[in-house]
């Protein structure tokens, strides 16, 4: 097939609140081409695709489809041009049939009623087109496996005149044979001239399915590679660049000699973690990096006792004493603290004050019987506001009005008020600007230097590499590699992006 340019995005710029997120980005796709769009967290991939799918407006640049400039003001504009987006999270109706899920939003009617015969015929035709004629359109969606549900989502996206399909981490929770099924469908679509934009951190998969790789870094173009004439190392270098620099504080000279404060053997969570062992050292930062679906989402709260996970372990000790994973209350009593990744949902109560949020987990420190020693509480909170340089009008300011970085500092302080031995940090700088990130990193390093054991969990390989004295890479619910010394982000990414897809 001769190359025909179907999409051309030129000079794309986007800012939020005056802060540039994309700057002069160029991105193109030819008909029937599979292009991988790669970059570290915060590189601008999602923003660029949300502009293409009509969810965000752009501040600069132009978008051309088949050589004609279009304004994509709404998702409906993008859909009308054949642009479809398959989101990272499943979006299905489990109680409806496969046919109803595929045709939702375009249900054929006979008078005032749905024409179910036509509905099922059209759905069956789409399934056959994708090589899925074994799947009955009448099957209840909730009775299907996760990967078949994902395939039905693709069929739904193909309903109508689809020309460009955006796939965001489509294989994050798929097994190797399921990935191959997905790839065979992508190749069928490619043969029909449909273009696929494939967003993934799994580099082995990217090299298996994409003909070309476009890398963004810090909201700018950082590389455009043909997979047949480049290497994983070259792509990783484009993704990572040399950004670590002065963002992170120096490593501790003697962190490697610290004694183990927490020892974990055989930690497991059904569907997430399988029999993993690790330690957290007193006065050191132990980093854990992994991609979506690797288990990185659950390792911290599994140790902390998240009831929904039902974590098990053969043996856990804290400070040499046996510890049994049960509830967060028992974890706190043993000296563990957890700063959750979802700050707004799990970390703060936005309508309460900074003081109330900070002291919420430590009220026994400020009470005598039923009487709250408000003066002690205010002095303690004030001390931590100053120590962590929390920028606020005062302790009574509503926490929801603070910046993300300052909210995160309050979440840190909440645990530091108590008798803390080990601090578990999930995605500690998610949604935090670079200036605040630098301050938070400095505080984390200082806490470790003062003797606190820290478990830093992040899907950002640069963050783990830049801050951790020793690191773990997770893949498929298991430990893929352990690094006893500070490590390069590229080595972490390489270990964590291991996939079962055949080379």
N, C-alpha and C positions, 0 to 999 in steps of 0.2 A: 504494500500500500504506500503510495506516495505521501510524503509528509504534508499535512495541511494544518496550518495554525488555527486552532479552534478558540483558544483563550490567550489574551495578551493583557497582563496587568502591568502598567508602566508608571514609575514614579509615585507609587502609593505611599501616602503619609497619613498617620493617624496619631492624635494626641488625646489624652484624657486629663482634664484639669490643667492644661498647659504643659503636661509632661509628655514628650514624644514617646510613642510605643513602636511606631513604624516610621522609617525615614528613607524615602526614595527607593522603595522596594520594587524590583522587577521580577515578574513571574509569568512564564508562559507554558502552555501545554498544546501538543499537537493531537489531532484526531487519532484515537486508538492507542494513545501513549499512556503508560503507567509511570507517573512521576512521584517519587517519594519526597515529601517535605519534612526536613529534619531540623532539629535545633534543641538546645537545652530548654529547661523550663523558663518561661519568660522571654524567650527569643522573639516571639511575635507570630508564631505559627497560627494559633487559634484566632488572633485578631485579624490576620490576613484572610483566613477562610470565612470568618464571620462577615467581613466586608464583601467577599465574593458571593456569599449566600444571602446577602441582603439584610443581615441582622445588625450590622454596624454601617454607619455612613463613613466615608473617607474624607479627610481634610485636604488631600492633594492627590494628583495622579488621574489616570483614566483606565477604564476597563473596556476591552473590545472583545466581542464574540463574533467569530468568523469575519473579522475585519471591520465590524461596525461598532461604534462607541455606544455604550448603554449606561444609563443611570439606574443602579440597583438600590432603590430606596427602601424596599420591603422584601421579606422572604418570597412574597407572591411574585415579585418582579423576577427573582432568580429562578423560581420554579417554571415560570412561563418561558424562560430561555433554556430550559432543560438542565438546570443545575440542581443537583440533589445532594443532600448531606446526610451521611449515616453517622449519628452521634456516638460518642464513646460508650454511653450507657444505653442499654436496651430501652426501647420505647414501644411497648406492645400492649395489647388488650387481651389478657390471658383467658377471659371468659368468652371471647369471640372466636370464630373459626379462622382457619388460615386464610380462606377466601375473603372474609370480612376484614381481616387485618391488612391484606394486600390492597384491597379496593377502598379502604376507609377514606372518606373525603371525596370519593368519586363513585358512590354506589349507584348502579344503574336502577332506574325507576320504571315502573309500569303504572302509570297514573300516579296515585299518592303513595304507592307501596314499593318496597324494594323488589326488584326482579331477581330473585335468588338464582334462577336457572342461568341467566346471563352473567350474573356475578360469578358463579362457579366456573362457567366456561371461560371467561376472561382470565380468571385467576389460574386456571389449569393451563391456559396457553402461555402465560408468563412463566409458570413453573417449568413447563416443557422446554421453553426457550433457554432456560438456565440449566437444563439437564436434570431437573428435579421432578420428572413425571411420576416417580414413585411416591411422592407426597400427596396425600388426598387433600383437596381444598376444604373438605368438610371436617377435618381434624380440629379439635379444640386446641387453640394456641398454647394454653397452659399445660397441656399434656406432652409437649415437645421438649427435647433437650435444649440447653442453652444455645448450642451452636446451630441447631436447626432453626431456632427462633431468629437468630442473627441472619441466617440465609433468607428467611421469609421477609425480614426487614429490607434486604437488598432487593427482593422481588417487588416490594412495595415502592421502593425508590425508582425502580425501572418502569413503573406504570406510567404511561404517557410517553412523550418524546424526550426521554432522558439522553443527554449528551455528555455531561460531566458528572461523575460520582465522586464525592469527597468522603473518604473513609478515615475516621479518627480512631486510632488504636484498635482496629477491628479484631485482633487476635489475642488481646490481653488475657483472656480467660479460656482460650481454646487449647486442646491437646494437639499433638503433631498431626494425626490423621485428619482432624477437623480443620487445621490450617490448610492442609493440602486440598481439602474439599473447597474451601474458600478460594484458594488460588486457582483452582480449575474453573470456577465461576468467573473470576476476574479475567482469565484468559479468554473465555467465551465472549465476555463483554468487549474485550479489546479487539477480538476478531470481527466484531460487528461495527467497529469504529467508535465505540464509546470510550471516553478517556477517564482515567482513574487517578485521583490525587490521593496518595497513600501516606498518612501520617503515622509514624511509629518510632519507638526507641529500639526496636529489635532489629539490629543491623543485619543479622544473618538472613532474616526474612526479607528485609529491604533489598539485599543483593540478589535474593532468589526471585523476586517478583517484579522489581522496577527496572526500567531501562535507563532511567536518569534520576539523579539525586540533586535536589536544591537545598542548600543549608542557609538558615537565617541565624544571625548572632546579634544580640542587642538591638533587634529591630531593623537590621540591615542585611543585605546580601553578603554571604560569607563564602559561597562556593557553588559551582554548578558542575556536576560530574557525570560522566557516562559510567555505568556500573561495570561495563566490560573492560574499562581502561583505567580504573582507579582501585584503591585498596581501602580496607576498613580503617587503617591507621591514618590515611590521608583525610578521610571523611571525619574521623574523630577529631583530628587537629583543627579542621574547619569549625566543628561544633564548639569545641572548648576554647580555641584561641589561646591567648595569654592573659586572661582576665583576672586570675587569682590575685597577683600583685599585692598591693597594699590593703586590700579589702579585709584580709584576715590577720589576726595578731600572730606573733611568733609562737612556734611550738615550745612546749616545756622541755627543757634539756633532760630532765630525769623522769619524764612521764612513763617511759617503758619499764622503769624499775619499781613502779608503785605496786602495792599488793592488791590482790583481787578482793573486792568488797562484795560483789555479787557473783555467784557461780550458778549457771543454769545448765541442766543436763536433760536432754530429751523433751524439749518444749514442743508441744504439738497443738494445733487447732484444726479441726476437721475442715477440709477444703482449702486451707490456707498454709499451715506450717506443718512440716513433717520431721519430727525427731531432731531438733537442732540444739546444739550446744554452743554456749558463748559465756564470756565473763565481762564484767564491768569493773574497772580498776579505780580505786580511790585516788583522787587527784588527777585523773586523766579523762580524756574524751574518747569514748568508743563510738565510732560512727557506723551506721547501717545504711547501705544504699541498695535500692531495688526499684524495679519498674512496676507499673500498675499490674496487679495480679500476682506479684512475686511473693507476697506475704509481708511486704514492708508496711502495709496498712494496718497490720494486726499485731506485730511482734511486741510493741510497747504496751498496748492495752491488754495483751494476753498476760504479760508479766504482772501488770497492775491489777488484774482480776476483773476485766470487763465481763459481766455476767452473761451477755449474749454470745460470747465466744466459746465458753465452756473449755477453757484451756486446761491441758494436763502437762505434767512434767514428772520425770523420774525422780529428780532431786533438784532443789533450789536452796541455796544458803545466802543469807545477808549478814555480813560481818561475822561469818563463821557459824551463825546460828541457823538451824533449819527454818525454812519458810514454806508454807503451803499456800498455793494460789487459791484464793476463794473469792474475796470481795475487795473493792477499793478501800473500804474501811480498814480491813486487815493490812492492806498494803501501806496505807498512811501510818498506821501504828508501828509498822516495821521500818519506817523511815523512807518510803518511796513517795515520789511526787510525779505527776503526769501533766504536762502542758499539751493539750490536745491539738491536733492539726486544724480542726474546724473551730477556729477561735470564736466566731460570732455565734455558732450554734452550741458549742460545748465549753467554751472558755470564759465567756463573760455574760453577765446579765445586764444588757445594754441600758435599761431604764434606771438602774441603781448607780450610786456614786462610785467614784474611784475607791474611796475608803471602804465602802460596803463590799465591793468586789474583792479587795485585797484581803480583808480580814475574815471573809466568809468561812474559810476552812479552818480558822484558828481562834474561834470565839472562846474556847477554854482558857486561852492566854490572857483574855481581857475580862474575865468574869470572876466574881466572888459570890458563890451561891447563885442567886438569881439576879445579882446586880452587875451591870456592865461598867467597867472602869473606863469611861469614855476618854479621859485624859490620857491614860496609858495607850489606848488604841490609837488616838490621834497622833501621839508622839512617835509611836512605832511606825505607823503608816507614813508620817512625815519624813522619818529617817530614810525609809526605803524610796520614797519619791526623790529625795536628794541623791541617794547613793546610785540609783539607776537612771538618774537624770531624766525622770519622767516629766515631759512638758505638759503642764496643766495649770489651770488657774488656782487650783487648790484641791484638797482631798474630797471636797463635796461636789466637784464637777461630775456631771453625768458621764459615765465611761463611754457611752455610745457616741459622744461628741469628740472623743480623742482620735488621733490618727491611728492607723493600724499598728505602727511601730510602738507607740506608747501604750496601746491596749495590750500588746504582747508583753511589754515590760511589767505591766500590772499582773498578768498571768504568771510571770516568773516570780515576782515578789510574793504572791499568795503562798507559794510553797516555801520560800526562803524564810518566811516568818517563823515557821515551825521547826521541829527537830528532824531536819532532812539529812539523809545519808546519800541518796541517789536520786538524781533528777532525770526523768525521761522526757525528752523533747521531740515531739512529732512536727516535722515541717516548720521549724521555728521562725522562718522569715517569709512564709507564704503571705502574699499580699502586702509586703512591707517594702518601702522604697530603699534605694541603695544606701543613703545616708544613715537611716535607722538600722539597716542591716549591719553596717559596720559597728555601730554602737552595741547592738545586741551580741555580735560576735565577741567584742571586747569583754562584755560582761560575762559571757559564757566561759571564756578562757580564764578570766579572773576567778570565777567560782571554782573552776577545776584547780587552779593554782592554790586556792585556799583549802583544798582537800576534799571537795565534793566529787563524787563519782557521777559521770554524765553519760547517758545513752542518747546519742544524737541520731535521729531517724529522719532520712530525707530522700526524696526521689531526685534531688538535685545533686548530681555527682560532684560538681565543683564545690558545693557547700560542704559535703562530707570530706572531700580531699583537702580542702583548705583549712579545715578546723580540727580534724580528728587526729589523735595520736596513733590510733590503730583503727582499722576499718574492716567491715564485713560486707561482702556483696551477696545479695540474695537473688535466687533465680528458681522459679518453680516451687517455691515453698521450702527450699533447702539452701544451705550455705554453699555458694559457688566458689568463693575464695575468701581467705582471711589474710589481711596484711598487718603484720606486727609493727610496722613503721609507717610514717606518713607516706602517702602514695599519690601518684598522678591521677587526675580525674579520668583521663583516657583509659587507664588500667581498670579503674572501677567500672566505668561504662562498658568496657569490653567484657568484663566478667559477668556483669548483671544482665547484659543483653544476649547472653547465651540462649539459644533456642534449639528446640528439638527438630526443627525443620532440616531436612537432609540438605547437605551442601551440594 
